[in-house]
Amino acid sequence: MKLDREVQLTILKALAEVYPGTTRDVLKEKGIRHNIGLANLAYLVEHRLVSARLSTTNGRDLTPGNSQKITAAGLDFLADDGGVSAILGTVTVKFHEESLKQMIELRLSEAQLPTEEKHRLLQSVRELPADSIKHLTTRLLDLGMDNLPRAVELIRTVLT
């Protein structure tokens, strides 16, 4: 197979060194064999890690054009922390107080408790202020995390 991670890394690092500039022929500059280099350069272009004008001569031979440049995605790929893409790709999930109450109420409704106790707990949850719901949700999340080994064991049992 022509695709080679070391060749790809060499190309990306070479282009990162001259960023934001471009290189006329990164393959020649790095001594990468033409057919192996072109396959890997094309692969990086297809994944939008490198910008290059790949063209064909005589209808079938691929050439790298005269300008190759690493993209922001390519730089982020090289970054140990994922770069700006990692920051921009962060998703913040926010739950509205009422949604949290509904989730807690649903679990209480399904719980195996005496009817009187169940009604008392449900009423208490409905009357809780937002700060108390936040605190209760945090505690429930902690409890869930503490029980992850049991959850993993349950998943393993169901899947095997």
C-alpha positions as CSV (number, residue, x, y, z in Angstrom):
1,M,0.0,0.0,0.0
2,K,1.3,3.4,-0.9
3,L,-0.2,5.2,2.1
4,D,2.4,5.6,4.8
5,R,1.9,7.5,8.1
6,E,5.6,8.4,8.4
7,V,5.5,10.0,4.9
8,Q,2.3,11.8,5.8
9,L,3.8,13.1,9.0
10,T,7.0,14.2,7.2
11,I,4.8,16.2,4.7
12,L,2.7,17.8,7.4
13,K,5.7,18.8,9.6
14,A,7.6,20.2,6.6
15,L,4.6,22.3,5.6
16,A,4.1,23.4,9.3
17,E,7.6,24.7,9.4
18,V,6.9,27.2,6.6
19,Y,3.4,28.1,7.7
20,P,1.7,30.5,6.8
21,G,3.8,30.3,3.7
22,T,3.7,27.7,0.9
23,T,6.2,25.2,-0.5
24,R,6.8,24.7,-4.2
25,D,7.5,20.9,-4.0
26,V,7.5,19.4,-0.5
27,L,8.1,15.9,-1.9
28,K,11.3,16.9,-3.7
29,E,12.4,19.0,-0.7
30,K,12.0,16.1,1.7
31,G,13.4,13.5,-0.7
32,I,10.1,11.5,-0.8
33,R,9.7,9.1,-3.8
34,H,7.4,10.7,-6.3
35,N,4.7,8.0,-6.5
36,I,4.6,7.3,-2.8
37,G,4.7,11.0,-2.0
38,L,1.9,11.9,-4.4
39,A,-0.4,9.2,-3.0
40,N,0.1,10.5,0.5
41,L,-0.2,14.1,-0.5
42,A,-3.4,13.4,-2.3
43,Y,-4.7,11.5,0.8
44,L,-3.8,14.6,3.0
45,V,-5.6,16.9,0.5
46,E,-8.7,14.7,0.5
47,H,-8.8,14.9,4.3
48,R,-8.3,18.7,4.1
49,L,-5.1,18.6,6.1
50,V,-3.1,20.1,3.2
51,S,-4.0,22.5,0.4
52,A,-2.5,21.7,-3.0
53,R,-3.5,21.8,-6.6
54,L,-3.1,18.2,-7.8
55,S,-3.4,18.0,-11.5
56,T,-2.8,15.4,-14.2
57,T,-0.5,15.7,-17.1
58,N,-1.2,13.7,-20.3
59,G,-4.4,12.6,-18.8
60,R,-3.1,10.2,-16.2
61,D,0.1,11.2,-14.4
62,L,-0.6,13.2,-11.2
63,T,1.6,16.2,-10.3
64,P,1.6,18.1,-7.0
65,G,1.3,21.6,-8.6
66,N,3.6,24.3,-7.5
67,S,2.1,25.3,-4.1
68,Q,1.5,23.1,-1.1
69,K,0.3,24.5,2.3
70,I,-0.8,23.0,5.5
71,T,-4.3,23.9,6.6
72,A,-5.6,24.9,10.0
73,A,-7.0,21.3,10.3
74,G,-3.5,20.0,9.5
75,L,-1.9,22.2,12.2
76,D,-4.5,21.1,14.7
77,F,-3.9,17.5,13.7
78,L,-0.2,18.0,14.6
79,A,-1.0,19.8,17.9
80,D,-0.8,17.6,21.0
81,D,-4.0,19.1,22.4
82,G,-6.0,19.1,19.2
83,G,-5.5,22.8,18.6
84,V,-8.3,25.3,18.2
85,S,-10.5,22.6,16.6
86,A,-10.6,20.8,20.0
87,I,-11.8,24.1,21.7
88,L,-14.3,24.9,19.0
89,G,-15.5,21.3,18.9
90,T,-16.4,21.3,22.6
91,V,-20.1,20.8,23.2
92,T,-21.7,22.3,26.3
93,V,-24.8,20.5,27.5
94,K,-27.2,22.5,29.7
95,F,-30.2,21.1,31.4
96,H,-33.1,23.3,32.4
97,E,-34.3,22.9,36.0
98,E,-37.7,21.5,34.9
99,S,-36.0,18.9,32.7
100,L,-33.9,17.7,35.6
101,K,-37.0,17.6,37.8
102,Q,-38.9,15.5,35.2
103,M,-36.0,13.0,34.9
104,I,-35.8,12.6,38.7
105,E,-39.6,12.3,39.0
106,L,-39.7,9.7,36.3
107,R,-37.2,7.5,38.2
108,L,-39.0,8.0,41.5
109,S,-42.3,7.1,39.8
110,E,-40.7,3.8,38.6
111,A,-39.1,3.0,41.9
112,Q,-40.3,0.1,44.0
113,L,-41.4,2.2,47.0
114,P,-44.6,2.3,49.1
115,T,-47.1,4.6,47.4
116,E,-47.2,7.0,50.3
117,E,-43.4,7.4,50.4
118,K,-43.3,7.8,46.6
119,H,-45.9,10.6,46.7
120,R,-44.1,12.4,49.5
121,L,-40.7,12.2,47.6
122,L,-42.3,13.3,44.3
123,Q,-43.9,16.3,46.0
124,S,-40.6,17.2,47.7
125,V,-38.8,17.2,44.3
126,R,-41.5,19.3,42.7
127,E,-41.0,21.9,45.5
128,L,-37.2,22.1,45.4
129,P,-35.7,25.4,44.3
130,A,-33.2,25.5,41.4
131,D,-30.1,25.4,43.6
132,S,-31.3,22.3,45.4
133,I,-32.1,20.6,42.1
134,K,-28.6,21.4,40.9
135,H,-27.1,20.0,44.1
136,L,-29.2,16.9,44.0
137,T,-28.3,16.3,40.3
138,T,-24.6,16.6,41.1
139,R,-25.0,14.1,43.9
140,L,-26.9,11.7,41.6
141,L,-24.2,12.0,39.0
142,D,-21.6,11.3,41.6
143,L,-23.5,8.2,42.7
144,G,-23.8,7.1,39.0
145,M,-20.1,7.5,38.5
146,D,-19.4,5.5,41.7
147,N,-21.5,2.7,40.2
148,L,-19.9,2.6,36.8
149,P,-18.2,-0.7,37.4
150,R,-21.6,-2.2,38.0
151,A,-22.9,-0.6,34.8
152,V,-20.0,-2.0,32.8
153,E,-20.6,-5.5,34.2
154,L,-24.3,-5.2,33.3
155,I,-23.4,-4.2,29.7
156,R,-20.9,-7.0,29.5
157,T,-23.6,-9.5,30.7
158,V,-26.2,-8.2,28.2
159,L,-23.8,-8.3,25.2
160,T,-22.3,-11.7,25.8
